[in-house]
Amino acid sequence: MDTQIIDQVNLCKEKLSQEGSPLEVIIELRKMTSKEINPPLQEIIQSDICIQLIAIVNNTTSNEIIMESLWILTNVCSGSTLQTQYIINIGGITTFLKYVSHESEDIMAQALWGLGNIAGDSSTSRDLVLQQDAVTIVLKQLERKDIKIVNQRTIVWVISNFCRGKPQPKYEMVRPCVFYLGKALDKYKNDQEIIADSLWGINYLSETEQAVDDLINYGILQNICNHFLNSNKNTTLTPAVRIIGNVATSKDNHVDILLQQNILQPMIQLFVHDKKAYRKESLWTISNIMAGTSTQIQKVLEQPNFYQNLISNRNQQQDVRKEMLYVISNGLSNSSACSFFLKNGVLEVLFEQLEVGDSKMNMVILEGLQLLLKYINKHKQVFPVLNGKLQHLKDAAKEYLFSNMTDKLKEIYKLLRAYEKRNPPVDAINSQLESLKIDENQQNQIKSSYETIEDDEEDADEDDQEDEDEDMDEEFEDQEDIEEEEEENCQQQNNGYKQKLQGANAIGNQEQESPYIQGAAAGPAAPPNLDQLEFQFTDEQQQQQQQQQQYIQAQAAAAPGP
């Protein structure tokens, strides 16, 4: 601490204790605390001058002394949370509320500033103010005749601070503020400062469903949508956009009313705003609407330039791209949205973003891909962009970024397997070539390139990566490999049957007296017991043919007569 300042503060403290008017000393202290850079607030607190000031204020009739003293206390409240808490502890809230109702409008205004600083410091301090019926006392000042516009602005700012902070205040304590702030939007429509503070106050409360009900019932929400969403002033546009965003997270009937106000086009235009904040806020709002009912989703999809403006953010900052992806993913539980996005080429966008996203973004992408692949397989659609993505995801699964997404990757892996079984990559390419009507030479070139890729892949399967790929297939429970293994087992069983049958032929040739091949005239011969026979190998093809012929003759002899 500056020794000179400490000495100056201590001198003022001594003068306040002396007989006579303290006004001159108080003015000096007010000037000290009003410095823009490093005001000696902590020195004032440690000297206990604030306690002296409250005592002086409560025992004087001088408006000037009251005004200057309240000014000092207000300045101290503009400091840190600890400094504000100090003023609360020595009775600052009670003192400010007392003088809010003072007949002097200037003293009222100064007391309002003190209350506003305390309420705006923290949710704890705000609640302490509200518990002393501050809303009623402050709103009553609006009944004053010919109140100055500057003081009306102060009242609106204080009311806005009463609504601010998290956790939010108990709604019943601030509910009267909603009506007043909504009314201020009409009454002071040409005063940008009052409009901005009113919108911010409404924004703080609009996160609760009960407040949204009041905003709708009072017509405040409709007014905001129709008059402030197209504003070109940042001070009013920002809170207006946030209010609409908060309502979009509310109940479905609230969102329906919101959509009736034609807010979609202004929001979609904000997708391409120069300022990042508006892009992000508008995308967040539409993503919440896309998580709503089928009707709500369809209204978004029908908007002109929706998709074009949406994907214009594919190269924006990561937090903006994340909101873009939520807009896509949230709607994909709806089949119409799946069809819409697929027709517009969303698969390419999702795989592109998968290369550059963080873990949270990639989880959103994978969830979207899962829903799209289910839709594609169900409707037996073909998308050449999916060619090679199976191996792509296998490779991606080995990266650390995807370490917590194994289950999701498994599901997508299976869906891609099912897709490739139905649409082998080469067929998908042929389908694309046919649809694009590429001439035969171009087709041959592309097919040749694809065959080269296939050859390279086959060679790659024989190198050192073979074991790693097999481990990956096991991890994802590769259904195709399981089916191939079952088919191979089945083939081996068939081969075993054939081998035993050949053995039976040989033995049947050698043991014609066996009861198994000597049938009575009354019925057909009993079949050979294949489990008791063994396959006998021979290197002479002629001997095999001879044995088979003898067996056929033996069977004919055992057949029943007419």
PEFEN-V842988 format. One record per pair of residues at least 4 apart in sequence whose C-alpha atoms are under 6 Angstrom apart, sorted by the first residue. I is the first residue (numbers start at 1). J is the second residue. D is the distance in whole Angstrom. If there is no record, write none. Layout:
# PEFEN-V842988
I;J;D
I;J;D
This chain:
# PEFEN-V842988
16;22;6
23;65;6
30;72;5
33;39;5
35;39;5
41;76;6
44;49;6
53;69;6
57;66;5
63;67;6
65;69;6
67;107;6
74;114;4
77;84;4
77;117;6
78;117;6
79;83;6
87;92;5
88;92;5
88;93;6
96;111;5
99;108;6
99;111;6
100;108;4
100;111;5
102;108;6
116;120;6
116;158;5
118;125;6
119;125;6
119;126;4
119;161;6
119;162;6
120;161;5
123;165;5
130;134;5
134;138;6
153;194;6
157;197;6
160;201;4
163;201;6
163;204;6
164;204;5
171;175;6
177;181;6
181;198;5
182;220;6
184;188;6
185;189;6
185;195;6
192;196;6
194;198;6
196;235;6
196;236;5
199;203;6
199;239;6
200;239;5
202;206;6
203;243;5
206;211;6
206;212;6
207;246;6
214;218;6
215;220;5
215;221;5
216;221;5
223;227;6
224;228;5
225;229;5
229;237;6
231;237;6
233;237;6
234;238;6
245;285;4
248;255;5
248;288;6
248;289;6
249;288;6
267;282;5
270;278;6
270;279;6
271;279;5
271;309;6
273;279;6
278;282;6
280;320;5
283;323;6
284;323;6
287;326;6
287;327;4
290;297;5
290;330;6
290;331;5
291;330;5
291;331;6
305;309;6
306;310;6
314;321;6
322;361;6
326;330;6
329;368;5
331;337;6
332;337;6
332;338;5
341;346;5
342;346;5
353;357;6
354;362;6
357;361;5
357;362;6
359;401;6
369;373;6
370;412;5
376;380;6
376;381;5
384;428;5
387;425;5
397;402;6
409;413;6
410;476;5
419;423;6
420;424;5
433;437;6
433;438;6
443;447;6
444;448;6
461;466;5
473;478;5
499;535;6
500;535;5
503;534;6
503;535;4
503;536;6
504;508;6
505;548;6
505;551;6
506;547;6
507;511;6
508;512;6
508;551;6
509;547;6
509;550;6
509;551;5
516;526;6
516;528;6
518;558;5
519;525;4
519;558;5
521;560;5
521;561;6
523;560;5
524;559;5
524;560;6
525;558;6
